[in-house]
Amino acid sequence: MTKEQLCEYRELQKEIKRLQARIEKLKDKNEGYAADVVKGSSIEFPYTQHPILVEGFDAEKKQASISRFKEILSKRVSKSMDRSLEIAEFICNIESVKIRTIFEYRYYDLLTWQQIAFKMGATSEAYPRNIHDKYLCELRFTTKES
């Protein structure tokens, strides 16, 4: 797992929320709007013929387009969730409680290095960042050896 992949976790969470909100908005979208002009006459004498505007929604067309768009968005949500799950599994599999806590604060809670240092009782933001970076370097080194 690289630092870039871990940083992607934040963006994936935002994307999932954004896509789910977009799926909800689809229900209110005005796709399938239909309008036509028909001829009609008044119900009283002199029964003159005149055009009448008829407006409404083509329910089948609206439902088909919404379903197709929802399917596309749902696939994107699914891909983002799968990627997020991979990152979450990586963090959960870190054996050291201190290192795992740093990763959880950074990627789940979206804290800055200074906030993480404060929560861990350190004064310098370099403390948690160095532990984080050292773990990733060691991980990269051990995977290259394998």
N, C-alpha and C positions, 0 to 999 in steps of 0.2 A: 504494500500500500504506500503510495507516495503522498507527499504533502499536498500536491495539487488535487489528488483524488479526495483527500480528506476535506479540503476547502470546498470541494464541490458539494459536500453534504448540505451546507447552508443553502446553496442555490437550489438544490434538489427539493428541499423542504419548502422553499418559497414557490418553486414551480408547481409543486403538488397542490398547494393552497390556491394558487392562481388558476390552475386548470380546473379544479373542482368548483371554484366560484364561476368560471366561465360556463361550465356544464349547467349549473343552476340557472344562470341568466338565459340560457337557450330557451327555456320554457316561456319566457316573456317576449321573445323575438317575434317580429311581425313578418316572418317569411310565410309565403303561401297567401298573401293578400291578393284578392281578386276583385275586379270591378268590371261592370259591363253596363251598357245602355240598352234598355228594352222599350218597346212601344206600348203605350197603354192609353186609356181614355178615362175621362172623368165619369163618376157614377151617376151624374145627373145630366139632364138635357143641357146642352146640345151634343154631348158625347164626342167631343173633339179629341182627336188623337194627338198625343204629345210624348216626347221621350222621357223616360224615368231612369235615373241612375240607381243601380243596385250594387252595393259594396258588401264585402264579407271576406271570410278566410276559407281557402281551399284546405280543409283539414287534412286530407290525405297527403297533399303536397308538403304541407308544413310538417307533418309528422315524419314523413320520409326524410326530408332534409335534416331535421333535428336529430333523428336517429343516426343518420350517417355521420353527422358532425360529432355527436356524442361518442360514437364508436371510435372515431379518430382520436378525440381527446382522452378517452378512457385508456386507449393503448399507450398514449404518452404518459399518463398518470401511472400506469402499470410499470412501464420501463423505469420511470423515476423512482417508484417505490422499491423496485427490485435493486436498483443501484444503491439507494439509501439503506436497504437491508444489508447489503454486502458490507457497507461501511460500518453499520451498527454492530454487525457480527464481529468485524475486525476489532472494534473498540472493546466489545464484551469479552473477547478472547485474550486481552492483555492480562497477564498474570499479576503484575505488580499493582497493588491497590493505588499507590501514589500516582503512577503513570496513567492508569486507567482513569483516575479522578481528574487529572489534568486534561486528558482527551475529552472526557464527558463535559467538563466545564467549557472547554474551547468549542466543541462541535455541537453538543446538544443544547447547552445553555447560552451559547453565543457570547461568552464573556471575553473581554480583552485580556491581554497578558497581565496588565496591572491589576485587574479585578481578581484574576486567578491567584496571583501572588498574595493579594490581601486575604483572600479566603483561606489560603494555605499557611498564613502567618509569616510570610516573607515580605521584605520591604522592596525588593527589586523585581521588576518584571522579567528580568533576564533569568531568574531562577526557574520558573516553570517552562519558559521558552527553551532554555538549554536542555532541560530534562526531556522535553518533547522532541527536540531536534536530535538529541543524542540517541533516543530510542529509535527514531526513524532511520538514522544512519546505521545503527547496529542491525536493524532489521534488513536493510538493503544489503549490508555486507554479508549477513548470514544467508540470504537468498541467492547471492551471487556465487557463494561457495558451494551451494547444493547442486 
